[in-house]
Amino acid sequence: MDRASRLVHEPRSSADVIGEHSQFRLDLERIRFSPYFSRLSAVTQVIAQPGAGPLIHNRLTHSIKVTAVARAISVSLTDAASPHRAFALEHGCDAVVVQAAASAHDLGHPPFGHLGERVLGRLARDTLGLTDGFEGNAQSYRIITALDVSEAAPRGLNLTAAVRTAVAKYPWTRYLDVDALGDGPLPRGLRRTPDGIDVPKYSAYGIDAADLEEARRGHPPLRQSLECSIMDVADDIAYSIHDVDDFHRAGLLSQGAVAREFRGWIESGLQLGELAPDELLGRGAPPGSALEALRRKLKSSDPWIADDETFRAAVGVVADDLVDGLLASPFDGSIASERALSSFTNRWITHLQSSVVPTPDGIVRAGLVTLDGLAWHEVEILKFVHRHFILDRSDIVMYQRGLSRVLTRAVKGLTAWIRDEDDRDRVPQRLKELVEIGSDGYERLRTTRPEGVPVPDRHEVRALGVGRGVIDYVASLSDDQALAVSEAIDGRPDRLWDIGQNL
């Protein structure tokens, strides 16, 4: 398939004499000039800026850094001196495609980070009857193909096949034929449960399945493109480091608590290895129990790379550089503390970027490239630090429970409004348009009939369009807009005029 092909033909400009590379550059510019991209500056990454200061990452700064890391990896792989150059060129490795995918990969993240994703998923399924719910990756794909605007096409940005394919981190829909997967290892994004195979991660809703299928024509099923794989690894690298950066800067990472956990496992790993699983999770669990639970989880989910000796080595490296290094001195805003944090971040980013290698043949748990054994374990341990010591904190969980009610009020209130025959003409114009886009998409499903995707009856089309339109609308709000809409629709006038004309 022509990597530079678009669903809607566009007249070639004089700049296109360079070839497909200039087409990819056009895609990158369309993404970066998109209002959906600008919106990411006002969407939470992990903790909100008002509670932690202006230097905390948001989704936009995260996306910019993922793009920088991804570009560095792609340039390194295709360098004339790289031992992996032939591999990269064989599979297609254009640095601009990689940058475009990295810039677009988080466009679909809703207000309030991953919490918003979970809440909208539940509301979409249980309240609005959308069987494929809400998923941030699928929403990103929907934005670039259906919701954003370009003069070149009636819907979406009309991006090239290569870029659309590179955005699809989980290249399937919720309606994947799980019976055909067999009993072997599953790609990341799929998981086995007592009831069979679950599909929690996917890159397109059923309504957008035909577009994903067209973009990926010629690619092996369930397999990322190389450019997508580079973006995926870069995403892991970036957030494993800058989440530690954020929490240290905000004063939320206690050196004592982190040191206690790491030293406990280093000194008593053999004894911890003999404990039953439930003994690792209780309040009285000895220091190091959470790291031991991580070691077991990695061995279970990723036996192709998880290794006890490499895990021990990675724990030692992170303990030396993070626990006994960076965290040993509290961040106080001084030039010295900024220099120490910058040195830590730059050192790790450089190390991890240089640790990207082709994935061994026959491994389905990773894309075409991955991190080498030590770096892979190091990233998993760095992600463990912020997950265990920050995300499980009661104060953060309490705050998130409040935010979940904000989104619930917004979704239910807007749904009731647009279904109100006496007042639905006064709903925000953008919501009306998104409902029409959704309804048109479900009507097209009745004609395109992508494999495995349920085809709605004619009488279901409008209801599904309303559901998808409301989800598209709420997911496109910033954190502050979601708070303002929720309060206004709940009858609270405190922030009424904050909403402005952006409804």
Secondary structure, DSSP 4 states (H G I P E B T S, - for coil): --TT--SS--PPPGGGGG-HHHHHHHHHHHHHTSHHHHHGGGSBSSS-HHHH-TTS-BHHHHHHHHHHHHHHHHHHHHSTT-TTHHHHHHH---HHHHHHHHHHTTTT--TTHHHHHHHHHHHHHHTT--TT---HHHHHHHIIIIIS-BTTBSSS----HHHHHHH-SS-SBTT--GGGGTTS---TT-EEETTEEE----SB-GGGHHHHHHHTTTSPTT---HHHHHHHHHHHHHHHHHHHHHHHHTT---HHHHHHHHHHHHHHHHHHTTS-GGGGTSTTPPTTHHHHHHHHHHHHH-TTT--HHHHHHHHHHHIIIIITTGGGS---SSHHHHHHHHHHHHHHHHHHHTTEEEPPTT--SS-SEEE-HHHHHHHHHHHHHHIIIIIT-HHHHHHHHHHHHHHHHHHHHHHHHHH-TTTGGGS-HHHHHHHHHHHHHHHHHHHH--TTPPPPPGGGHHHHHHHHHHHHHHHTS-HHHHHHHHHHHTT--TTGGGSTT--
